[in-house]
């Protein structure tokens, strides 16, 4: 019984390796203005990958994901920009069909089929 309880706590704490990937429904390209979707090197675009969140001139390499009480995910690891690499975190939350990332709302970019 104790082993089951400990393994359940381990998974719920967000420290299991399999849990340290962003969910599929968050992956893809997003933009703070839908018109910016597809513009090469748009400052308004955001790309979410299983273990990274990439903004225009900076990004995050994800090492750990923690689910917060409000349903958002706190993805922590390293922030990378032109100044180098440092410990960092970004909070992501799906709000309907939009993604809130670092306090900014992003619209999903449609992919060409």
C-alpha positions in Angstrom: 0.0 0.0 0.0 2.8 2.4 0.9 4.5 1.8 -2.5 1.3 2.6 -4.3 0.9 5.8 -2.3 4.5 6.9 -2.9 4.3 6.2 -6.6 1.0 8.1 -6.8 2.5 11.1 -5.1 5.6 10.9 -7.3 3.4 11.1 -10.5 1.2 13.8 -9.1 4.1 15.9 -8.0 5.2 16.3 -11.7 8.6 14.8 -11.1 8.1 11.6 -13.2 10.2 11.7 -16.4 7.2 10.8 -18.6 5.3 13.8 -17.2 8.1 16.3 -18.1 6.8 16.9 -21.6 4.3 19.5 -22.5 0.9 18.0 -23.5 0.1 17.5 -27.2 -2.8 19.9 -27.1 -0.4 22.7 -26.3 2.2 21.8 -29.0 2.5 23.8 -32.2 2.7 27.4 -33.4 0.8 30.2 -31.7 0.8 34.0 -32.3 -0.5 36.9 -30.2 -2.1 38.3 -33.3 -3.6 35.6 -35.7 -2.4 37.7 -38.7 1.2 37.1 -37.6 0.9 33.4 -38.2 3.2 32.2 -40.9 5.2 35.5 -41.0 8.9 34.4 -41.0 10.7 35.5 -37.8 7.5 37.2 -36.4 8.1 38.8 -33.1 4.5 37.8 -32.2 4.9 34.1 -32.7 5.5 31.3 -30.1 6.4 27.7 -30.8 5.6 25.0 -28.2 7.5 21.7 -28.5 7.4 18.7 -26.1 10.4 20.0 -24.1 10.8 23.7 -25.1 8.9 26.9 -25.5 10.3 29.3 -28.1 9.6 33.0 -28.3 11.1 35.4 -30.9 14.4 36.1 -29.3 14.4 33.8 -26.3 13.1 30.4 -25.2 13.0 27.8 -22.4 14.4 24.3 -22.3 12.0 22.3 -20.1 13.3 20.0 -17.4 10.3 19.8 -15.1 6.6 20.5 -15.3 4.4 21.1 -12.3 0.6 21.4 -12.6 -0.7 24.3 -10.6 -4.1 24.5 -8.8 -5.6 26.7 -11.5 -4.8 24.1 -14.1 -1.9 25.9 -15.6 1.5 24.3 -16.0 4.7 25.7 -14.6 7.5 24.6 -16.9 10.9 25.1 -15.4 14.4 24.5 -16.7 16.6 27.0 -18.5 15.9 30.3 -20.1 18.1 31.0 -23.2 18.6 34.3 -24.9 21.4 36.4 -26.4 22.7 36.9 -22.9 23.2 33.2 -22.3 21.5 30.5 -20.3 20.1 30.8 -16.8 17.6 28.9 -14.7 14.1 30.0 -15.7 10.4 29.0 -15.9 7.3 29.9 -17.9 3.7 29.3 -17.0 1.3 28.0 -19.7 -2.4 27.5 -19.6 -5.0 26.6 -22.2 -7.9 29.0 -22.1 -10.5 27.7 -24.5 -8.8 27.5 -27.9 -6.1 30.0 -26.8 -2.8 29.6 -24.9 -1.8 31.9 -22.1 2.0 32.0 -21.9 3.8 34.2 -19.5 0.7 36.4 -19.1 0.2 36.9 -22.9 -2.7 35.3 -24.8 -1.8 33.4 -28.1 -4.0 32.1 -30.9 -3.2 28.8 -32.5 -1.8 29.1 -36.0 -3.5 26.9 -38.5 -1.1 24.5 -40.4 -1.2 24.1 -44.1 -2.5 20.7 -45.0 
